[in-house]
Amino acid sequence: MKPWEANIRNVTPYVPGEQPKEADVIKLNTNENPYGPSPAVKKAAQEFDTELLRLYPDPASRVLADALAKRYGLGRDQIFVGVGSDEVLALAFLTFFNSDKPILFPDISYSFYSVWAELYGIPYERPALDRDFRLRKEDYYKENGGVVFPNPNAPTSLALGLSEVEDIIAHNQRSVVIVDEAYIDFGGESALGLLSKYENLLVVQTFSKSRSMAGLRIGYAMGAPALIRALSDVKYSFNSYTMNRTSLVLGAAALEDEAYFQETLGKIRATRERAKERLGALGFVCPEPSANFIFASRPGTDAGALFEALKERNIYVRHFDGPRTKDYLRITVGTDGQMERLFEFLENYL
Ligand SMILES: *Cc1c(COP(=O)(O)O)cnc(C)c1O
């Protein structure tokens, strides 16, 4: 071993879903939105003056922060914008989870949480979801250095009711509670309305799923001004210019087209309900889905083998190899046409 090797920070990284190169892939593996961003985004992209790219962007991301503040009825000092909610969450862990006590998040949830905790050396505990993959609010009553959970949860798609979310926040007023609402636009109740009541609450959302802009990398956090200030200070200690000019302009344009947003959300929800029925008819079971994916298992069918067989036919879904998740596939809700291809395959396979 070389002497300098002893000083290398060794981490086990998060492994994102595959981004296959083949053209005719049915891609139901990373919860992207099949409908593409609003035409307003396309127009803004066409009108974008590339001459501006010689200048650094606004470090405070005001164009986008203002548009978000307006959309959600908050002050600009309650909004923080970052490079995808992954960056927002990573900075939030760094900013708010500085206690010697463990932070808490569910055993089955977004697998990035433990990666960040390991990276920063934050102690953590993962209370187990119950048999039906439900989060038990009582598990979050113990002393902790912070709480984070997705709502709806990933990869289960199951939503926690707002009264239970509030109960967890109310029991943890000595910690920061982060509610990761990456999928809230597809179902479930947002905790945003609780911001006026709890200054320890941070709500994190993203443009990647419901607004169909995963390629642009826009995430945001909403919370009390003191939390947003602390988060910004950490960001400015790291990189002043996280948000590029194009993302700021196109992100703001997306927020102007509420009609398109609602229309595509409606289509995805309708496809999800039909897909749930079809899967049920084929013998699959799933927790009630509230996100743009379904976590499905078929008693007697090997999910790992099914995953491989689907991939062979260019249908990509996600399989998580944990003891409680290995019998399930996480299937992103695509277009009706894409789902039809999936069901045709399943009918033959089974
Ligand atoms: C997709 C996802 C994110 C991150 O998405 P970004 O593309 O970085 O905004 C965060 N949390 C959960 C639970 C997700 O599924």
PDBQT file of the ligand as one rigid body, heavy atoms in Angstrom, charges set to zero:
ROOT
HETATM    1  C1  LIG A 401     -35.386  10.573  -7.556  1.00  0.00    +0.000 C 
HETATM    2  C2  LIG A 401     -35.308  10.833  -6.094  1.00  0.00    +0.000 A 
HETATM    3  C3  LIG A 401     -34.565  11.897  -5.566  1.00  0.00    +0.000 A 
HETATM    4  C4  LIG A 401     -33.592  12.721  -6.349  1.00  0.00    +0.000 C 
HETATM    5  O1  LIG A 401     -33.943  13.199  -7.505  1.00  0.00    +0.000 OA
HETATM    6  P1  LIG A 401     -33.144  14.347  -8.223  1.00  0.00    +0.000 P 
HETATM    7  O2  LIG A 401     -33.163  13.933  -9.639  1.00  0.00    +0.000 OA
HETATM    8  O3  LIG A 401     -31.744  14.432  -7.679  1.00  0.00    +0.000 OA
HETATM    9  O4  LIG A 401     -33.919  15.566  -7.934  1.00  0.00    +0.000 OA
HETATM   10  C5  LIG A 401     -34.634  12.143  -4.219  1.00  0.00    +0.000 A 
HETATM   11  N1  LIG A 401     -35.352  11.374  -3.395  1.00  0.00    +0.000 NA
HETATM   12  C6  LIG A 401     -36.037  10.320  -3.848  1.00  0.00    +0.000 A 
HETATM   13  C7  LIG A 401     -36.813   9.496  -2.891  1.00  0.00    +0.000 C 
HETATM   14  C8  LIG A 401     -36.023  10.004  -5.211  1.00  0.00    +0.000 A 
HETATM   15  O5  LIG A 401     -36.654   8.931  -5.653  1.00  0.00    +0.000 OA
ENDROOT
TORSDOF 0
